[in-house]
């Protein structure tokens, strides 16, 4: 029943086939039906197909090749700009220049993005999320000319797959599902939940190539370091300040 979803893959290599404008419109319309806070639809998406503009966006995404390969790049934003203007034009005093409003809009924007992703995959397209969006939000804000109370929160590349990669491994369901209340982990359950991942040849090579003792060290010392996390946290905080969500 859910085989389509359990077999999904992230696509990082795209063919040169373009996406029909009507199909793209249908995908975005499906996404716009997503659940959202108070039916305010406090989100927006910037559709980028222009090659020059993609080149301008590329450095903000660390020049990952899928951004230039994909015929369509979708930047999803938390957006209280439109609602704020509507309120002011209707003699209503908006109160959305705050962190709570940003969080509500960010969650809704990501729900919107995931619905778009599922709609696109249903139509035979491939997608890849770019986590770099919040790393370099200010650069994206400048490139896409985002006004106050608009902040990018995630990006999707969209196109027809050039190749079909293997399905990415996932932890056992018990790693992420808790019934009734959160059940904290013991050292024994941590060992059991990560055993299969740590025993995969791919990850063993990953550890060896990075001259580390464990896979966890690759994450803490190489991929997602404390120094980088703190640096990009400060950058994103400043972007939220500039865009008016933090006073």
N, CA, C and O of each residue as an XYZ file, in Angstrom:
988
protein
N       0.821     -1.218      0.000
C       0.000      0.000      0.000
C       0.854      1.267      0.000
O       0.534      2.246     -0.675
N       1.954      1.233      0.775
C       2.819      2.411      0.881
C       4.171      2.175      0.223
O       5.151      2.842      0.552
N       4.223      1.220     -0.713
C       5.505      0.863     -1.317
C       6.172      2.054     -1.984
O       7.393      2.195     -1.923
N       5.380      2.914     -2.621
C       5.941      4.084     -3.294
C       6.769      4.928     -2.327
O       7.862      5.379     -2.668
N       6.248      5.138     -1.128
C       6.944      5.978     -0.155
C       8.139      5.252      0.467
O       9.176      5.865      0.718
N       7.995      3.959      0.714
C       9.101      3.225      1.343
C      10.256      2.973      0.383
O      11.362      2.642      0.812
N      10.004      3.127     -0.918
C      11.042      2.896     -1.920
C      11.633      4.189     -2.480
O      12.403      4.154     -3.439
N      11.277      5.323     -1.887
C      11.699      6.590     -2.463
C      13.205      6.802     -2.309
O      13.844      6.235     -1.422
N      13.750      7.628     -3.192
C      15.175      7.924     -3.213
C      15.386      9.426     -3.369
O      14.558     10.118     -3.961
N      16.483      9.918     -2.841
C      16.887     11.293     -3.101
C      17.673     11.324     -4.410
O      18.589     10.528     -4.613
N      17.306     12.248     -5.290
C      17.928     12.324     -6.619
C      18.886     13.511     -6.679
O      18.496     14.656     -6.455
N      20.140     13.214     -6.985
C      21.157     14.259     -7.086
C      21.710     14.413     -8.495
O      22.513     15.310     -8.753
N      21.288     13.548     -9.403
C      21.723     13.632    -10.795
C      20.492     13.686    -11.691
O      19.650     12.788    -11.667
N      20.401     14.761    -12.488
C      19.215     14.999    -13.299
C      19.533     14.961    -14.787
O      20.620     15.338    -15.224
N      18.542     14.490    -15.557
C      18.673     14.525    -17.005
C      18.421     15.952    -17.507
O      18.076     16.841    -16.730
N      18.597     16.152    -18.801
C      18.376     17.476    -19.380
C      16.916     17.729    -19.727
O      16.574     18.806    -20.215
N      16.055     16.752    -19.481
C      14.635     16.904    -19.797
C      14.012     18.013    -18.948
O      14.176     18.036    -17.728
N      13.309     18.917    -19.591
C      12.666     20.016    -18.884
C      11.344     19.549    -18.266
O      10.822     18.492    -18.618
N      10.823     20.338    -17.359
C       9.555     20.034    -16.698
C       8.458     20.869    -17.342
O       8.566     22.092    -17.431
N       7.421     20.210    -17.781
C       6.302     20.907    -18.407
C       5.710     21.937    -17.451
O       5.487     21.646    -16.275
N       5.461     23.121    -17.950
C       4.948     24.208    -17.122
C       3.634     23.839    -16.449
O       3.420     24.163    -15.281
N       2.757     23.164    -17.180
C       1.465     22.761    -16.620
C       1.653     21.765    -15.487
O       0.974     21.851    -14.464
N       2.576     20.813    -15.664
C       2.847     19.832    -14.601
C       3.383     20.527    -13.358
O       2.956     20.222    -12.245
N       4.310     21.454    -13.537
C       4.857     22.187    -12.399
C       3.756     22.945    -11.666
O       3.724     22.960    -10.436
N       2.861     23.569    -12.411
C       1.737     24.281    -11.816
C       0.870     23.331    -10.996
O       0.453     23.678     -9.891
N       0.593     22.142    -11.518
C      -0.224     21.162    -10.800
C       0.457     20.702     -9.516
O      -0.195     20.510     -8.490
N       1.770     20.527     -9.586
C       2.527     20.109     -8.400
C       2.449     21.182     -7.317
O       2.238     20.870     -6.145
N       2.619     22.442     -7.706
C       2.566     23.537     -6.740
C       1.155     23.713     -6.176
O       0.987     24.035     -5.000
N       0.153     23.501     -7.013
C      -1.228     23.582     -6.536
C      -1.505     22.487     -5.509
O      -2.189     22.727     -4.514
N      -0.982     21.299     -5.744
C      -1.141     20.220     -4.769
C      -0.467     20.587     -3.449
O      -1.010     20.340     -2.373
N       0.723     21.180     -3.547
C       1.433     21.587     -2.341
C       0.687     22.640     -1.560
O       0.713     22.643     -0.329
N       0.021     23.536     -2.265
C      -0.690     24.638     -1.614
C      -1.905     24.167     -0.831
O      -2.490     24.943     -0.075
N      -2.295     22.906     -1.000
C      -3.403     22.349     -0.224
C      -2.942     21.786      1.120
O      -3.741     21.218      1.865
N      -1.678     21.942      1.424
C      -1.133     21.409      2.675
C      -1.790     22.037      3.898
O      -2.248     23.179      3.860
N      -1.826     21.273      4.976
C      -2.266     21.818      6.258
C      -1.343     22.949      6.685
O      -0.140     22.904      6.427
N      -1.905     23.969      7.340
C      -1.084     25.077      7.811
C      -1.786     25.799      8.950
O      -2.991     25.640      9.144
N      -1.043     26.581      9.693
C      -1.539     27.253     10.887
C      -2.626     28.268     10.555
O      -2.382     29.237      9.835
N      -3.827     28.040     11.083
C      -4.913     29.005     10.946
C      -5.330     29.286      9.520
O      -6.013     30.276      9.258
N      -4.926     28.424      8.586
C      -5.170     28.637      7.160
C      -4.670     30.002      6.692
O      -5.247     30.616      5.795
N      -3.583     30.465      7.318
C      -2.979     31.734      6.912
C      -2.060     31.569      5.704
O      -1.785     32.530      4.987
N      -1.586     30.330      5.485
C      -0.603     30.067      4.425
C       0.561     31.055      4.514
O       0.873     31.773      3.564
N       1.178     31.063      5.667
C       2.282     31.990      5.926
C       3.591     31.440      5.357
O       4.585     31.280      6.065
N       3.555     31.161      4.070
C       4.734     30.647      3.385
C       4.711     31.130      1.945
O       3.691     31.613      1.454
N       5.834     30.995      1.286
C       5.917     31.275     -0.148
C       7.009     30.396     -0.732
O       7.829     29.837     -0.003
N       7.013     30.279     -2.047
C       8.072     29.537     -2.730
C       8.532     30.356     -3.922
O       7.718     30.884     -4.680
N       9.827     30.457     -4.079
C      10.406     31.131     -5.233
C      10.863     30.055     -6.209
O      11.697     29.213     -5.876
N      10.310     30.092     -7.410
C      10.630     29.121     -8.452
C      11.742     29.694     -9.328
O      11.569     30.735     -9.962
N      12.872     29.013     -9.359
C      14.013     29.490    -10.134
C      14.318     28.512    -11.258
O      14.620     27.342    -11.019
N      14.234     29.016    -12.498
C      14.597     28.224    -13.671
C      15.692     28.905    -14.489
O      16.354     28.260    -15.302
N      15.880     30.188    -14.280
C      16.870     30.963    -15.030
C      18.286     30.513    -14.663
O      18.638     30.461    -13.484
N      19.083     30.194    -15.658
C      20.426     29.663    -15.417
C      21.321     30.672    -14.705
O      22.087     30.296    -13.818
N      21.235     31.932    -15.077
C      22.066     32.951    -14.428
C      21.708     33.103    -12.958
O      22.584     33.261    -12.108
N      20.419     33.054    -12.668
C      20.001     33.183    -11.277
C      20.410     31.955    -10.475
O      20.776     32.079     -9.306
N      20.354     30.773    -11.082
C      20.821     29.567    -10.392
C      22.314     29.684    -10.088
O      22.773     29.251     -9.031
N      23.066     30.267    -11.014
C      24.498     30.472    -10.776
C      24.731     31.400     -9.593
O      25.673     31.215     -8.824
N      23.864     32.404     -9.454
C      23.986     33.311     -8.313
C      23.642     32.626     -7.004
O      24.225     32.928     -5.963
N      22.685     31.694     -7.058
C      22.297     30.953     -5.855
C      23.325     29.895     -5.472
O      23.462     29.554     -4.297
N      24.032     29.385     -6.444
C      24.888     28.224     -6.234
C      25.885     28.363     -5.081
O      26.001     27.431     -4.285
N      26.610     29.483     -4.951
C      27.554     29.580     -3.840
C      26.902     29.448     -2.464
O      27.510     28.907     -1.540
N      25.676     29.934     -2.323
C      24.981     29.817     -1.036
C      24.711     28.362     -0.681
O      24.540     28.021      0.489
N      24.676     27.510     -1.699
C      24.463     26.077     -1.488
C      25.766     25.297     -1.693
O      25.754     24.123     -2.062
N      26.882     25.976     -1.446
C      28.215     25.369     -1.525
C      28.485     24.749     -2.893
O      29.236     23.780     -3.010
N      27.863     25.320     -3.926
C      28.089     24.895     -5.311
C      27.829     23.399     -5.528
O      28.522     22.744     -6.306
N      26.840     22.886     -4.842
C      26.465     21.492     -5.060
C      25.957     21.331     -6.500
O      25.104     22.103     -6.935
N      26.459     20.358     -7.233
C      26.164     20.277     -8.674
C      24.697     20.063     -9.003
O      24.250     20.457    -10.080
N      23.934     19.448     -8.102
C      22.522     19.186     -8.430
C      21.727     20.470     -8.632
O      20.709     20.457     -9.324
N      22.170     21.581     -8.040
C      21.436     22.832     -8.193
C      21.488     23.328     -9.628
O      20.496     23.850    -10.138
N      22.630     23.173    -10.286
C      22.748     23.615    -11.673
C      22.172     22.577    -12.638
O      21.687     22.935    -13.712
N      22.221     21.310    -12.268
C      21.679     20.258    -13.129
C      20.152     20.302    -13.197
O      19.565     20.110    -14.262
N      19.524     20.554    -12.063
C      18.065     20.492    -11.995
C      17.443     21.622    -12.805
O      17.911     22.758    -12.730
N      16.392     21.333    -13.583
C      15.750     22.400    -14.355
C      14.978     23.391    -13.499
O      14.741     24.527    -13.911
N      14.582     22.951    -12.290
C      13.811     23.822    -11.406
C      14.391     23.767     -9.996
O      14.676     22.693     -9.467
N      14.560     24.936     -9.404
C      14.976     25.054     -7.999
C      13.872     25.781     -7.251
O      13.448     26.863     -7.658
N      13.408     25.188     -6.156
C      12.313     25.756     -5.370
C      12.825     26.162     -3.995
O      13.287     25.322     -3.224
N      12.740     27.445     -3.694
C      13.158     27.953     -2.387
C      11.909     28.260     -1.570
O      11.146     29.165     -1.907
N      11.704     27.505     -0.497
C      10.520     27.652      0.349
C      10.835     28.581      1.523
O      11.860     28.448      2.191
N       9.928     29.517      1.747
C      10.178     30.574      2.736
C       9.073     30.671      3.769
O       7.892     30.514      3.456
N       9.470     30.930      5.000
C       8.516     31.419      5.997
C       8.183     32.851      5.604
O       9.083     33.670      5.415
N       6.884     33.158      5.480
C       6.510     34.451      4.880
C       5.309     35.063      5.595
O       4.169     34.636      5.415
N       5.598     36.079      6.414
C       4.519     36.866      7.014
C       4.427     38.249      6.378
O       3.693     39.107      6.869
N       5.154     38.470      5.303
C       5.087     39.754      4.608
C       3.707     39.994      4.002
O       3.098     41.044      4.209
N       3.227     39.011      3.254
C       1.933     39.172      2.574
C       0.801     39.392      3.585
O      -0.031     40.280      3.398
N       0.768     38.609      4.628
C      -0.299     38.711      5.632
C      -0.234     40.044      6.362
O      -1.260     40.661      6.650
N       0.999     40.482      6.658
C       1.165     41.766      7.339
C       0.619     42.910      6.488
O      -0.058     43.803      6.996
N       0.916     42.876      5.202
C       0.396     43.926      4.316
C      -1.138     43.868      4.233
O      -1.803     44.904      4.239
N      -1.681     42.678      4.158
C      -3.137     42.503      4.106
C      -3.798     43.073      5.358
O      -4.809     43.770      5.276
N      -3.213     42.767      6.520
C      -3.773     43.270      7.777
C      -3.780     44.798      7.800
O      -4.777     45.419      8.168
N      -2.663     45.390      7.406
C      -2.574     46.847      7.440
C      -3.574     47.494      6.484
O      -4.099     48.569      6.773
N      -3.839     46.850      5.355
C      -4.796     47.388      4.395
C      -6.249     47.148      4.819
O      -7.174     47.677      4.203
N      -6.444     46.347      5.873
C      -7.800     46.046      6.340
C      -8.032     46.552      7.769
O      -8.885     46.041      8.495
N      -7.252     47.567      8.149
C      -7.424     48.198      9.461
C      -7.260     47.193     10.598
O      -7.989     47.243     11.589
N      -6.301     46.286     10.450
C      -5.979     45.305     11.487
C      -4.496     45.449     11.826
O      -3.664     45.608     10.933
N      -4.173     45.396     13.102
C      -2.787     45.595     13.541
C      -2.073     44.240     13.617
O      -2.371     43.444     14.508
N      -1.131     43.962     12.695
C      -0.443     42.667     12.692
C       0.559     42.564     13.837
O       1.187     43.550     14.222
N       0.694     41.366     14.369
C       1.653     41.130     15.453
C       2.537     39.947     15.148
O       2.661     39.033     15.963
N       3.163     39.954     13.962
C       3.860     38.775     13.491
C       5.373     38.948     13.384
O       6.063     38.069     12.867
N       5.888     40.069     13.866
C       7.330     40.300     13.840
C       7.946     39.729     15.106
O       8.434     40.469     15.960
N       7.919     38.403     15.220
C       8.419     37.733     16.419
C       8.800     36.300     16.083
O       8.450     35.779     15.024
N       9.521     35.675     17.001
C      10.069     34.346     16.743
C       8.984     33.283     16.660
O       9.094     32.356     15.858
N       7.932     33.399     17.480
C       6.840     32.427     17.414
C       6.214     32.404     16.015
O       5.938     31.334     15.472
N       5.995     33.569     15.447
C       5.417     33.628     14.102
C       6.363     33.015     13.078
O       5.926     32.319     12.161
N       7.668     33.277     13.234
C       8.625     32.644     12.324
C       8.542     31.130     12.409
O       8.518     30.452     11.382
N       8.498     30.586     13.634
C       8.468     29.134     13.793
C       7.213     28.540     13.161
O       7.286     27.513     12.486
N       6.072     29.173     13.374
C       4.824     28.675     12.790
C       4.921     28.683     11.261
O       4.532     27.721     10.599
N       5.442     29.776     10.715
C       5.563     29.897      9.262
C       6.603     28.924      8.710
O       6.419     28.368      7.627
N       7.692     28.716      9.447
C       8.740     27.794      8.995
C       8.218     26.362      8.937
O       8.478     25.640      7.975
N       7.482     25.955      9.967
C       6.898     24.612      9.974
C       5.943     24.442      8.796
O       5.978     23.426      8.101
N       5.096     25.435      8.578
C       4.127     25.358      7.481
C       4.820     25.336      6.116
O       4.378     24.642      5.200
N       5.901     26.096      5.988
C       6.643     26.112      4.724
C       7.254     24.747      4.425
O       7.295     24.316      3.272
N       7.721     24.076      5.460
C       8.333     22.759      5.265
C       7.263     21.705      4.973
O       7.501     20.786      4.189
N       6.096     21.829      5.590
C       4.977     20.935      5.246
C       4.606     21.136      3.775
O       4.388     20.170      3.044
N       4.539     22.391      3.354
C       4.270     22.739      1.950
C       5.311     22.078      1.046
O       4.970     21.471      0.031
N       6.580     22.204      1.428
C       7.670     21.641      0.627
C       7.545     20.127      0.513
O       7.744     19.571     -0.567
N       7.223     19.463      1.600
C       7.138     18.007      1.552
C       5.953     17.533      0.713
O       6.047     16.511      0.034
N       4.854     18.258      0.754
C       3.724     17.903     -0.105
C       4.097     18.086     -1.570
O       3.741     17.264     -2.413
N       4.811     19.160     -1.871
C       5.305     19.373     -3.232
C       6.229     18.224     -3.640
O       6.153     17.728     -4.764
N       7.096     17.808     -2.723
C       8.032     16.727     -3.018
C       7.296     15.433     -3.362
O       7.633     14.751     -4.330
N       6.288     15.108     -2.555
C       5.530     13.873     -2.806
C       4.766     13.965     -4.121
O       4.715     12.997     -4.879
N       4.171     15.124     -4.394
C       3.457     15.308     -5.657
C       4.407     15.157     -6.844
O       4.061     14.533     -7.847
N       5.601     15.730     -6.725
C       6.575     15.650     -7.808
C       7.026     14.205     -8.035
O       7.128     13.752     -9.175
N       7.290     13.494     -6.954
C       7.729     12.111     -7.083
C       6.623     11.226     -7.652
O       6.894     10.286     -8.400
N       5.390     11.529     -7.297
C       4.260     10.788     -7.866
C       4.212     10.945     -9.374
O       3.794     10.031    -10.084
N       4.640     12.108     -9.867
C       4.625     12.397    -11.298
C       5.883     11.905    -12.017
O       6.064     12.173    -13.205
N       6.748     11.190    -11.303
C       7.942     10.645    -11.922
C       9.170     11.522    -11.847
O      10.206     11.186    -12.420
N       9.073     12.643    -11.149
C      10.217     13.531    -10.970
C      11.033     13.107     -9.755
O      10.570     12.331     -8.919
N      12.234     13.622     -9.671
C      13.081     13.381     -8.513
C      13.349     14.675     -7.775
O      13.331     15.754     -8.366
N      13.599     14.562     -6.475
C      13.849     15.761     -5.665
C      15.060     15.550     -4.768
O      15.446     14.423     -4.457
N      15.644     16.669     -4.366
C      16.701     16.641     -3.355
C      16.551     17.879     -2.480
O      16.510     19.001     -2.984
N      16.468     17.675     -1.174
C      16.450     18.796     -0.243
C      17.867     19.340     -0.060
O      18.830     18.576      0.016
N      17.983     20.659      0.010
C      19.273     21.304      0.264
C      19.255     21.922      1.655
O      18.643     22.967      1.878
N      19.933     21.261      2.582
C      19.981     21.750      3.956
C      20.799     23.016      4.118
O      20.785     23.641      5.178
N      21.508     23.393      3.072
C      22.340     24.599      3.111
C      21.520     25.881      3.148
O      22.074     26.963      3.338
N      20.210     25.773      2.970
C      19.360     26.967      2.903
C      19.484     27.823      4.152
O      19.620     29.042      4.053
N      19.439     27.207      5.321
C      19.538     27.991      6.560
C      20.983     28.338      6.898
O      21.227     29.246      7.692
N      21.943     27.628      6.307
C      23.345     27.975      6.545
C      23.651     29.373      5.998
O      24.304     30.193      6.643
N      23.155     29.602      4.800
C      23.475     30.856      4.100
C      22.198     31.591      3.711
O      22.035     32.025      2.571
N      21.310     31.720      4.670
C      20.015     32.351      4.399
C      20.175     33.784      3.893
O      19.441     34.208      3.001
N      21.120     34.526      4.450
C      21.258     35.931      4.059
C      21.641     36.073      2.594
O      21.134     36.952      1.897
N      22.536     35.207      2.127
C      22.929     35.257      0.732
C      21.739     34.939     -0.187
O      21.590     35.535     -1.253
N      20.909     34.002      0.240
C      19.713     33.662     -0.543
C      18.709     34.803     -0.497
O      18.087     35.122     -1.510
N      18.547     35.418      0.661
C      17.673     36.592      0.801
C      18.083     37.675     -0.180
O      17.241     38.254     -0.865
N      19.382     37.948     -0.246
C      19.880     38.999     -1.141
C      19.664     38.627     -2.610
O      19.231     39.463     -3.403
N      19.962     37.391     -2.970
C      19.849     36.966     -4.368
C      18.403     36.979     -4.848
O      18.112     37.414     -5.962
N      17.499     36.498     -3.994
C      16.086     36.398     -4.385
C      15.281     37.645     -4.018
O      14.075     37.714     -4.256
N      15.967     38.623     -3.438
C      15.335     39.910     -3.108
C      14.125     39.716     -2.182
O      13.041     40.242     -2.435
N      14.335     38.959     -1.120
C      13.248     38.679     -0.185
C      13.045     39.880      0.740
O      14.014     40.378      1.312
N      11.814     40.353      0.897
C      11.546     41.511      1.753
C      11.497     41.135      3.230
O      11.688     39.973      3.586
N      11.242     42.111      4.077
C      11.094     41.880      5.508
C      10.032     40.815      5.776
O       9.045     40.701      5.049
N      10.257     40.042      6.834
C       9.356     38.979      7.274
C       9.249     37.822      6.268
O       8.264     37.084      6.252
N      10.286     37.682      5.431
C      10.398     36.519      4.548
C      11.794     35.922      4.725
O      12.795     36.608      4.520
N      11.861     34.643      5.106
C      13.134     33.972      5.361
C      13.112     32.581      4.730
O      12.171     31.823      4.968
N      14.113     32.228      3.939
C      14.151     30.890      3.345
C      14.430     29.836      4.413
O      15.256     30.047      5.301
N      13.738     28.702      4.324
C      13.943     27.644      5.317
C      14.357     26.304      4.699
O      14.980     25.484      5.374
N      14.023     26.073      3.434
C      14.503     24.866      2.762
C      14.415     25.056      1.257
O      13.688     25.917      0.762
N      15.169     24.232      0.542
C      15.215     24.303     -0.919
C      15.091     22.900     -1.489
O      15.647     21.946     -0.946
N      14.349     22.782     -2.600
C      14.240     21.529     -3.338
C      14.781     21.715     -4.743
O      14.433     22.680     -5.423
N      15.626     20.802     -5.180
C      15.921     20.715     -6.606
C      14.939     19.714     -7.200
O      14.567     18.731     -6.558
N      14.526     19.980     -8.435
C      13.435     19.212     -9.042
C      13.766     18.914    -10.496
O      14.101     19.818    -11.262
N      13.669     17.636    -10.875
C      13.932     17.268    -12.254
C      13.755     15.785    -12.479
O      13.444     15.039    -11.551
N      13.955     15.356    -13.713
C      13.848     13.937    -14.047
C      15.179     13.246    -13.741
O      16.238     13.752    -14.114
N      15.133     12.101    -13.067
C      16.378     11.422    -12.671
C      17.222     10.992    -13.860
O      16.705     10.449    -14.836
N      18.519     11.238    -13.773
C      19.467     10.739    -14.760
C      19.804      9.278    -14.465
O      19.920      8.456    -15.374
N      19.958      8.971    -13.170
C      20.200      7.608    -12.720
C      19.327      7.344    -11.502
O      18.870      8.274    -10.838
N      19.104      6.073    -11.220
C      18.319      5.696    -10.046
C      19.263      5.157     -8.981
O      19.760      4.038     -9.112
N      19.519      5.926     -7.934
C      20.460      5.476     -6.908
C      19.845      4.415     -6.004
O      18.642      4.159     -6.058
N      20.669      3.814     -5.187
C      20.179      2.846     -4.211
C      19.357      3.571     -3.151
O      19.520      4.771     -2.928
N      18.479      2.824     -2.510
C      17.692      3.389     -1.413
C      18.612      3.639     -0.224
O      19.413      2.776      0.136
N      18.504      4.792      0.375
C      19.326      5.134      1.531
C      18.872      4.362      2.760
O      17.676      4.205      3.006
N      19.836      3.886      3.520
C      19.500      3.133      4.730
C      18.782      4.018      5.741
O      18.944      5.238      5.740
N      18.006      3.407      6.583
C      17.339      4.106      7.690
C      17.498      3.288      8.968
O      17.614      2.063      8.918
N      17.502      3.966     10.104
C      17.530      3.290     11.397
C      16.237      2.513     11.599
O      15.230      2.830     10.966
N      16.239      1.508     12.461
C      14.995      0.810     12.775
C      13.925      1.777     13.274
O      14.238      2.807     13.872
N      12.679      1.444     13.026
C      11.579      2.332     13.394
C      11.586      2.655     14.888
O      11.173      3.742     15.294
N      12.047      1.727     15.688
C      12.091      1.948     17.135
C      13.004      3.107     17.520
O      12.941      3.603     18.644
N      13.858      3.541     16.580
C      14.742      4.677     16.860
C      13.975      5.988     16.937
O      14.383      6.911     17.642
N      12.871      6.069     16.216
C      12.188      7.355     16.066
C      10.731      7.342     16.542
O      10.097      8.395     16.612
N      10.201      6.175     16.865
C       8.802      6.086     17.287
C       8.728      5.731     18.770
O       9.317      4.749     19.222
N       7.993      6.554     19.515
C       7.763      6.314     20.943
C       6.256      6.255     21.176
O       5.523      7.133     20.722
N       5.799      5.238     21.871
C       4.372      5.099     22.121
C       4.009      5.666     23.492
O       4.623      5.344     24.510
N       2.990      6.518     23.477
C       2.411      7.141     24.676
C       3.327      8.203     25.280
O       2.933      9.366     25.356
N       4.519      7.848     25.704
C       5.481      8.826     26.224
C       6.854      8.510     25.638
O       7.092      7.416     25.126
N       7.746      9.486     25.723
C       9.106      9.283     25.207
C       9.835      8.274     26.087
O       9.869      8.418     27.309
N      10.410      7.263     25.468
C      11.196      6.258     26.189
C      12.669      6.514     25.901
O      13.143      6.290     24.787
N      13.384      6.983     26.912
C      14.787      7.303     26.696
C      15.587      6.034     26.438
O      15.145      4.931     26.759
N      16.761      6.201     25.857
C      17.554      5.073     25.406
C      18.591      4.672     26.448
O      19.133      5.521     27.154
N      18.855      3.401     26.537
C      19.935      2.874     27.361
C      21.143      2.648     26.456
O      20.996      2.618     25.235
N      22.318      2.490     27.025
C      23.476      2.155     26.180
C      23.241      0.913     25.327
O      23.710      0.829     24.192
N      22.518     -0.042     25.882
C      22.249     -1.280     25.151
C      21.335     -1.046     23.942
O      21.562     -1.599     22.866
N      20.295     -0.215     24.135
C      19.397      0.038     23.006
C      20.078      0.890     21.936
O      19.819      0.712     20.746
N      20.943      1.811     22.348
C      21.710      2.590     21.365
C      22.576      1.647     20.525
O      22.624      1.772     19.301
N      23.254      0.712     21.176
C      24.082     -0.251     20.445
C      23.246     -1.045     19.452
O      23.654     -1.250     18.309
N      22.079     -1.490     19.891
C      21.231     -2.323     19.044
C      20.684     -1.529     17.857
O      20.635     -2.037     16.736
N      20.276     -0.295     18.102
C      19.657      0.501     17.049
C      20.657      0.925     15.972
O      20.285      1.075     14.808
N      21.919      1.117     16.350
C      22.920      1.580     15.397
C      23.797      0.461     14.839
O      24.662      0.702     13.996
N      23.569     -0.767     15.315
C      24.430     -1.883     14.911
C      24.437     -2.085     13.404
O      25.505     -2.152     12.796
N      23.274     -2.183     12.801
C      23.206     -2.475     11.372
C      23.857     -1.371     10.542
O      24.592     -1.655      9.596
N      23.588     -0.113     10.895
C      24.201      1.007     10.167
C      25.724      0.958     10.279
O      26.427      1.101      9.279
N      26.228      0.756     11.483
C      27.674      0.779     11.701
C      28.387     -0.391     11.034
O      29.590     -0.329     10.778
N      27.637     -1.462     10.753
C      28.239     -2.639     10.130
C      28.205     -2.591      8.603
O      28.793     -3.454      7.952
N      27.534     -1.610      8.025
C      27.490     -1.503      6.573
C      28.875     -1.146      6.030
O      29.571     -0.299      6.591
N      29.268     -1.802      4.929
C      30.585     -1.541      4.339
C      30.746     -0.075      3.946
O      31.831      0.493      4.073
N      29.653      0.538      3.465
C      29.703      1.942      3.060
C      30.171      2.818      4.214
O      31.031      3.681      4.037
N      29.601      2.594      5.396
C      29.964      3.433      6.538
C      31.317      3.056      7.133
O      32.024      3.910      7.669
N      31.671      1.794      7.038
C      33.011      1.412      7.500
C      34.073      2.122      6.670
O      35.082      2.591      7.197
N      33.831      2.193      5.372
C      34.763      2.914      4.493
C      34.741      4.405      4.811
O      35.779      5.066      4.791
N      33.572      4.920      5.100
C      33.397      6.323      5.469
C      34.259      6.655      6.681
O      34.923      7.691      6.714
N      34.244      5.779      7.667
C      35.042      5.970      8.882
C      36.527      5.917      8.545
O      37.301      6.769      8.981
N      36.917      4.915      7.769
C      38.332      4.755      7.416
C      38.840      5.931      6.591
O      39.934      6.440      6.838
N      38.050      6.362      5.614
C      38.473      7.474      4.752
C      38.668      8.767      5.530
O      39.458      9.622      5.130
N      37.954      8.911      6.633
C      38.072     10.115      7.449
C      39.011      9.940      8.639
O      39.108     10.813      9.501
N      39.700      8.801      8.675
C      40.683      8.517      9.732
C      40.083      8.655     11.133
O      40.679      9.252     12.030
N      38.874      8.081     11.294
C      38.207      8.123     12.584
C      38.035      6.718     13.140
O      38.200      5.730     12.425
N      37.699      6.639     14.428
C      37.504      5.347     15.069
C      36.065      4.859     14.944
O      35.816      3.657     14.853
N      35.124      5.794     14.941
C      33.705      5.422     14.915
C      32.949      6.315     13.930
O      33.411      7.396     13.564
N      31.775      5.836     13.510
C      30.922      6.629     12.626
C      30.454      7.897     13.327
O      30.337      8.946     12.694
N      30.190      7.813     14.611
C      29.756      8.991     15.362
C      30.803     10.098     15.286
O      30.457     11.277     15.208
N      32.072      9.726     15.307
C      33.136     10.730     15.229
C      33.140     11.446     13.883
O      33.512     12.616     13.802
N      32.729     10.750     12.832
C      32.643     11.407     11.526
C      31.619     12.534     11.575
O      31.831     13.603     11.003
N      30.501     12.283     12.266
C      29.468     13.304     12.378
C      29.914     14.458     13.267
O      29.686     15.616     12.919
N      30.545     14.175     14.407
C      30.903     15.243     15.343
C      32.163     15.998     14.939
O      32.285     17.194     15.204
N      33.108     15.299     14.293
C      34.410     15.903     14.018
C      34.578     16.383     12.577
O      35.444     17.211     12.294
N      33.745     15.860     11.661
C      33.935     16.163     10.246
C      32.706     16.803      9.624
O      32.796     17.896      9.064
N      31.563     16.142      9.713
C      30.398     16.577      8.947
C      29.634     17.721      9.607
O      29.339     18.724      8.958
N      29.313     17.580     10.887
C      28.483     18.580     11.568
C      29.165     18.948     12.889
O      28.751     18.519     13.966
N      30.196     19.735     12.773
C      31.014     20.062     13.935
C      30.354     21.142     14.801
O      29.522     21.916     14.328
N      30.737     21.173     16.049
C      30.233     22.209     16.961
C      30.591     23.596     16.441
O      29.765     24.508     16.487
N      31.815     23.761     15.947
C      32.257     25.058     15.441
C      31.376     25.527     14.295
O      30.940     26.678     14.275
N      31.111     24.643     13.340
C      30.269     25.017     12.203
C      28.831     25.271     12.627
O      28.198     26.221     12.166
N      28.318     24.420     13.507
C      26.939     24.605     13.980
C      26.762     25.957     14.651
O      25.763     26.640     14.427
N      27.727     26.343     15.472
C      27.633     27.631     16.155
C      27.784     28.789     15.171
O      27.108     29.810     15.301
N      28.669     28.631     14.190
C      28.875     29.678     13.190
C      27.613     29.920     12.378
O      27.183     31.062     12.219
N      27.018     28.850     11.866
C      25.822     29.003     11.037
C      24.590     29.360     11.868
O      23.653     29.974     11.357
N      24.589     28.983     13.136
C      23.506     29.418     14.022
C      23.514     30.940     14.152
O      22.471     31.590     14.082
N      24.706     31.490     14.343
C      24.834     32.946     14.483
C      24.443     33.650     13.195
O      23.788     34.692     13.231
N      24.843     33.084     12.044
C      24.472     33.673     10.755
C      22.959     33.690     10.565
O      22.386     34.690     10.131
N      22.324     32.576     10.893
C      20.879     32.481     10.688
C      20.142     33.407     11.645
O      19.143     34.024     11.275
N      20.634     33.504     12.872
C      20.027     34.413     13.846
C      20.069     35.853     13.330
O      19.099     36.600     13.458
N      21.208     36.228     12.746
C      21.344     37.589     12.213
C      20.383     37.808     11.035
O      19.839     38.899     10.870
N      20.180     36.772     10.223
C      19.244     36.889      9.106
C      17.822     37.074      9.624
O      17.050     37.853      9.064
N      17.475     36.359     10.690
C      16.150     36.522     11.293
C      15.978     37.933     11.857
O      14.900     38.522     11.776
N      17.053     38.459     12.426
C      17.005     39.842     12.932
C      16.785     40.811     11.778
O      15.910     41.675     11.848
N      17.565     40.672     10.731
C      17.460     41.619      9.611
C      16.081     41.571      8.965
O      15.558     42.597      8.531
N      15.493     40.376      8.902
C      14.197     40.223      8.247
C      13.034     40.551      9.167
O      11.878     40.491      8.749
N      13.330     40.901     10.425
C      12.297     41.428     11.308
C      11.606     40.440     12.211
O      10.652     40.802     12.898
N      12.064     39.183     12.233
C      11.410     38.210     13.104
C      11.956     38.223     14.523
O      11.327     37.683     15.433
N      13.106     38.827     14.722
C      13.682     38.984     16.059
C      13.960     40.455     16.280
O      14.678     41.076     15.496
N      13.406     41.013     17.328
C      13.521     42.441     17.579
C      14.691     42.730     18.540
O      14.946     43.888     18.872
